[in-house]
């Protein structure tokens, strides 16, 4: 079994992470490995992980990426290097208790390929809970998967599902949505959620917006159809308003507001047009990213401690 943990600026969290994961391995008696992925951290995360691995009582794999690629590329790097027949992914901030890993693994069977821990009594700010709820609702409709918490990365996978995930080659990969798209059987179990430490969330506003756009544009053509409808509605309003102005001037001899009405209509139509262009541009930008064919991540070095 392998436990994959993406890390970024986690030099202070790693000692507690190694300690709690190690005790969980000892209590279960598993022949398990810990896979730490240093996602281009500017601090001593990679060095601290390597030092802790030397005294760890189980195999450790430290994967160091060339630069910061993001959480999901880091997880894919860990999945690609892991050797277990069962792989567990979890965050490094210990909001998910490592002691709950056995519950995830025990949930796997012939009829269940993925076990996901949903956050019961979630201890995050209200804004983050609302964002996750909206994303989960969106992805349920787009993928057809009836999951409560698409934002959870505390999951156990069988090897065959991991191999399927590694076959994806697109540049924008959101793992819970990919699993839902695969249609493999997924079971959810409640997991107690702890509050974040003093460092707060790793996701800042820019990456969150980028992730939201990836999810919206990466898993449905609905936004393009929506702006098409908006364009048609805007064109219809413009045609009707123009016809109304012409009829009014013929019947009455003067417009109600003259240039003011014309400018208001013009600005409305320009707003609709800019919205359509912006969303189409978002799709074109993602097509451009895919066409370049750059690697999803680049591994700087892999350090094994067996």
N, C-alpha and C positions, 0 to 999 in steps of 0.2 A: 504494500500500500504506500501511496505517496501523499503528502500534504504540501500543496503549493501555496506560497504566501508572497504576493507582490509587495515590495517595500519601497518607500520613498521618504527620505529624511527620518528614518526610524532607528537611529543608533540608540536612542534612549528606551525605545520599546522592546528592542530585541532580547535583552536578558530575561525579561518576564515572559516573552513569547517562547523562547527556548525552554525555560523552566517548566511552564505549564504544558507545552506540547510533549516534552520529554516525560513528564510524570504520567500523562495520558497514555503514551506508548508503553511505558513500564507496566501500568496497571492492566492494560489489555493483553500484554504479551505479544504484540504484533511485531512482525518483521517489517518495519516501516521506515521510510526515509522522509526527511524534511527538505523541501526544495525552497530556498530563499532566492527571490529574484530582485536584485538591486536595480531599480529602474532609473539608472543614471543619477543617483542621489549626490548632491554637492557636499554632503557631510561624510562621516565615517561609517555609513551603513554597511557597505561592502566589507570593509576591514573588520568591523565589529562582528559581523556574521561569520567571517572566516576564523576569527579568534575563538568565538563561542563553539564553532563546529569541532575544534580540536579536542575539546573536553566533553562533547556531547556523546551520550552512550548509544546513539543510533546513527545510521548513515545520514550525511548531510550533503546537499548539493547547492552550491552558491553560484547562481547565474548572474553575471554582471553585464548589463546592457551598455551600449556605447554612449547613449544619452537618455534623457527622459522621453520615453515614447508614450506613456500613459498606462492606466491600470489594465485595460484589456489586452494591449500588446504584451505587457509584462506577464499576464496570466497565460497567454498563448505560448510565450517563451518557456515558462515553467512546465506547461503541459507537454511541450515537444521534448523536453529533456527528462521528464519523469519516467520512471521505470515500473511503477506499480500497476497491478491489475485493477486496482481501485484507486481513484484520485479524488482527493478532497481539496477544494479551494476555499480560502478564507482570507479576510482582511488582516492587516498587521496591527490595527489599533485595539484589538482584543475586545471590541464591542460584542463580538460573538465568542462565547466561551469555548476554548479548545477542549474542555471536558465534555462537550456535547458532540464531539466528532464520532464517538462510537454509536450514538443514536442515528446519525446520518448513514453510517456504513451498514448498520444492522437493517436499515430500511431497504437496502438493495436486494433484489431477488430476480428470479427469471422473468417476472412480469413488470419490474420497475428498473429502468436504466439510470434514472437520476432522482436523487432525494434532495430537496431544497428546504432549507430552514427559513421559515418566514418569521419576521420580527414581531413577537407578541409583546405587548406593553412597550412599544418602541420608545426609546429614550433620546429622540432627536428633536430639534426645534420644529415648531409647527410648520414653517415654510417648507422645510425639507420633506416633511410627511405629506404635505399637500402635493408637492411636485411628484413624489413617488406614487401617490395615489392616482394622479392624473396620467402618469406614464403607464402604470399598470392597466388602467382602464383602456387606454389607447391600444396597447399591445394585445390585450385580450381580444379586442374587436378585430385587430389586423391579422393576428396569428391563429385565432380560434382556440388558444390554450387557456384553460380556466385556472389561472394561478392567482393567488392573492397578492404576492409580493414579487414583482419582476426585478426589483432593485437589489435583491439579496444575492450576494456572491458566496454565501456559506452553503456549499453544495458538495454532494458526493456523486461521482460519475463512474460508471463501469468503463473498462478500457475501450470497448467497441464504440461507445458514444464519443469518447475523447478522440479516437481516430477519425470519426466523422467530422468533428469540429476542426481538426487539423487539416482536413481536406479543403476547407474554404480558403479562397485566395483574395477575397475582396479587402479593400483597405479600411473599410469602416465596419467593425465587427462588434456587436453588442451581444455578449454571450447568452444571457437569458433569452433574448429574442431568437438567436440562432437555434438554441435548443428547442424552443417552441416551434420554430419553422420545420425542424427535422421531424417533429411529430412523435418522438420517442416517449415512452411512458414516464411521467414525472409525478412524484409524490411529494407533498408538502407536510412538514411537521413543525409545530411551534418551537421556537427557540427563545429563551430569555435574552433580552437585549440590554446591554450596559451603556451608560452615558459615555460620551467621548471624553478623552483626556484633555489636558490643558492646551494641546496643540490644535484642537478643533478638527474640522473636516479638511481632507486633502483636496477636495473639489472647491475651487474658487469660481467666481461668476463666469469668467471666460470659458473654461473647460465645461462648465455645466451647460451653458448656452450651446456650445459646440456639440455636446452629447445629445441635447434635445433636438437639434437640427438633424443630427445623424439618425436618430430614431424615427423622426417624422418623415424624412425624405428617403431613408434607407429601406423601409419595410412596407411602403404603400405608394401607389400613384394617386391616392385620394387628394393630396394637396394640389396637384396639377389639375385634376378635374374640378376642384373647388374654385381655383382662380379662373378656369375656363367659364364656369358658371357666373362668377363675378363679372368677368369681361362681357358676357352676353347680357347680364342684367344692366351693367353700366351703359352698354351700347343701346339697349332698349330704352332706358331712361333718357339718354341723350336724344334719341330719335323722337320719342314722345314729347319731350320738352321743346325741341325745336319746332315740331309740328304745331304744338300748342301756342308758341310765340307767334308763328306765322298766322294762324287762324285768329288769334287775339288782335293782332295788328290790323288784319283785314276787317274784322268785325267792329273793333272799337276805334282803331286809328292810331293807337299809341300803346307801347308796352307798359306793364305795371311798374317795373323798376329799371327798364332799359338796360344799360351796360352792367348794372349790378347783378341782375339775374343771369346774364350771359357769362360773367366772370365766375359766379358761383357754380354754374353748370360746368364750365371749363375746368375749374379746380377739382371738382368731384371726379370728372372723367380722367384727369391727370393722375389723381390719387389712385384710382383703380388700375390705371396703366402701370404706374410705378410698382404697385403691389404685385401685379402679374410678372413684371420684368424681374423683380427681386427674387421671387420664388423660382422662376425658370432659371435665373442665374445661379441659384443655389444648386439645382440639379446639374446644370452644365459644369459647375465647379467640381462636383463630385465625379462626374464623368471624366473630367480632365485629370483628377487625382488617380483614378483607376487606370487611365490610358498610360500615364507615366510609368507605371509598373514598378515603383520603388518598393523595397522590402518593407514588410510590416514592422519589423524590428531588426536590430543588428546586435548580435551577441559579442561583447568585448572579450570575455573569458568565462570559462566554466571550471569551477574548482570542486572536486569531489573529495569527500572525507568518508571513507568506508570503515 
